[in-house]
Amino acid sequence: MIIDPPTSQRTLHTIRQSCDLVVVGGGLSGVCCAITAARAGIKVVLIQDRPVLGGNASSEVRLWILGATSHMGNNNRWAREGGVIDEILVENMFRNPEGNPLILDTVVLEYVLNEPNITLLLNTAVHDLEKADDDTIRSVRAFCSQNSTCYEISAPLFCDASGDGIVGFLAGAAFRIGAESRQEFGEKFAPASASTELLGHSIYFYSKDTGHPVHFTAPAFALSDITKIPRWRDFKAGQDGCRLWWLEWGGALDTIHDSEHIKMELWKVAYGVWNHIKNSGQFPEAETLTLEWVGTIPGKRESRRFEGDLILIQQDIVEQRVHADAVSFGGWAIDLHPVDGVYSPLSGCTQWHSKGVYHIPWRTMYSRNIANLMLAGRIISASHVAFASTRVMATCAHGGQAVGIAAALCLRDGLMPRDLMREDRMKELQNHLLRTGQFIPGVALDESGDLAKAATITATSELSLTELSPSGEITPLTESWAMMLPCSAGAVPMTTITVDVSEATTLRAELRISEKPDNHTPDVTIATLDISLAPGKQQGIPLDFAASIGQPRYVFLCLLKNDKVALHLSDQRLTGILSLCQAGNKAVAKSNTQSPPPEIGIDTFEFWTPKRRPAGKNLALRFEPSLQSFGIHHLTNGVNRPTRAVNAWVADFTDQEPALRLAWQTPQTISLIELDFDTDFDHPMESVLMGHPERCMPFCIGDVEVEVEMANGTFQSVATIANNHQSRRSLLLSTPFTTTCLRLRITGKPPHAPAAIFAVRCYS
């Protein structure tokens, strides 16, 4: 029993602790930062003011995680973000292909709890801080309402991933709110005059079918006149969750301090929309639907953006400017919304894509005036226009990982974040990021410690692609189709297609490339053929463009729309080969060609996009000579996904026991082996709401036996990978071994694709 007599005042229970890095904000950017830093060996306190992790991806908001892949609706091929966010997305796909947001919560939480170097504080809000001097934060103060405890946490480094930038604000870091004028940065898409207009918040709802009639009585606060929403005719029964992203409001208000007011208005809208669906009489199919869930906090889009040593702008995105300090990348459209949101007569968004992915430099990820403050998430240093692309969650998470590695290097060497801009330090930061699975466009892993680079590598087979054999299935050429083909420098192979022709016609075939070799927008035509076709089935049509290319790159064999022609398909799939359709995705584009007004500084180009599996089969093709683009030399080139090349060793289709052999002239002591697998980086893996046909990607190797050659010439197993579905696997051996030969025997290859590996790395 506790009896506490009256007193004039009491103080709250307070816990004081120190760590290496304080991460404030438990959205995906903060989570990926904390996990990456913890894995690098530093002590992290992760402070989250909500009861769950994941921010807008969590079950509290339920927005799907997206980034550069943009629903596969742009020309950014194989652009899913790498590293920790990739691990989370792949794991969620394996456990949760149905897109249940509660399962995603458990995946994200498990990843954090698995790291012993992370101390997690949920339901804990930072409200104050102490500074060592004008430019340096000493500690933050936070309060947890659930355990009535104050925390005072000190550290040499801080990462603000809080969304609204509470740490940066309290510390006095320079920030911006609103849109810059067109004149300030020369951004043609910016408004003529600066303004405080922002993107608003959104709240979603879920419904479910009970199988029996359900009555709904709207609360008194629900929007009573649905016609106040100009797009009210767009509502549909069964339209759930973040497909209603355009239920947005608050952009004309203070999106930080007016957030509760914005939430109340969005509740009014959400319940009013449901009342319209249930009680207007226009949706008889809604009779058995019930309202299962309505968000209790809004998903925020925009508030403060903090200033770094560089402010990313529209031209960085559209021109794909190269930055020597690139540590991450983006690829979502420049996606601005009308300030009045759901009440605006304008379209819910204006999305303008670039022709490929773009660099996000390190200078955007630390404060220009607070020396030990790093930035992650939507608050990084970007103009309002550039922010419209960098703000999406997978892009934010990828940047958070960069901050985590940077923090570890700073702590190791007694540096501040700005100090990493020195050329040798930036190279080390980039290499560390690439080792953790991060992708940085145009930057390859290059480190001397990888023993595999000195090995002679051989394989049981190496794909020489002569044919994608026909399955008997056809598709009418009612839309233009293309095949992305990785070609070596020199003459482009002659390709034979198989077609059915209903009546005499002329088929136009074009050979295209991208203006920039790392892009996958077929915007340059290098040869054309007009082929006269007679009626008939299963006709083999040779396409000899008599064209050459000056460097290895993808070429696009384009077959233009012709209703009289049907193309034969192949069931064969493999790493680095894709069929494309000249079609726009309505979720992210208004048509199959981006046609912006000429004065806004955005490119006009066509969208050529894949169909999602199980559709999107390859075209049946024969090559002469065969494509030689799948060699073992890719295993040590430092790139772990297709770019301008496949960047993978691919075994022959007929190789049932594929294996790699690494041999050295002198004995090597090996304690760590790293392998990069193909989990289809073209697949966005939307995390919630949207179902997927697979748990494991069809190109991913499941089982590998690692063996070393003994003195008597036999092989002994030293490690095993079993039932793998992840992009990267690291084998840290409890007992290092010394050998002149290592063999990787693939014992569980994909059932419908040849075995493929992007990288093998070995370390002593």
Secondary structure, DSSP 8 states (H G I E B T S, - for coil): -------S----EEEEEE-SEEEE--BHHHHHHHHHHHHTT--EEEE-SSSSSBGGGSTTT------TTGGGTSS-TT----THHHHHHHHHHHH-TT--HHHHHHHHHHHHHT-TTEEEE-SEEEEEEEEEETTEEEEEEEEETTTTEEEEEE-SEEEE-SSS-HHHHHHT--EE-SB--HHHHT-TTS-SS-B-----EE--EEEEE-SS-------TTS-S-GGGSTTGGG--TT--GGGGTT-EE-TTS-TTTTHHHHHHHHHHHHHHHHHHHHHSSS-GGGTTEEEEEE-SS-B---S-EE--SS-B-HHHHHTT---TTEEEEE-S-EEE--TTGGG-SS-S-EEE--SS-EEEEGGGSB-SS-TTEEE-STTSSB-HHHHHHHTSHHHHHHHHHHHHHHHHHHHHHT--GGGGGSHHHHHHHHHHHHHTT---TT-----TT-GGGGSEEEES----EEEE-EEEEEEE-SS-EEEEEEE-SEE--EEEEEEEESS-EEEEEEEEE-SSTT-----EEEEEEEEEE-SEEEEEEEE----EESSSEEEEEEE---TTEEEEEE----TT-EEEES---TTT-SSSEE---GGG----EE--B---TTS--EE-EEEEEEE----GGGGGSS--S-SSS--SEE--TT-SS-EEEEEEEEEEEEEEEEEEE---TT-----SSS--S-SS-TT---EEEEEEE-TTS-EEEEEEE-S--SSEEEEEEEEEEEEEEEEEEEEE--SSS--EEEEEEEE-
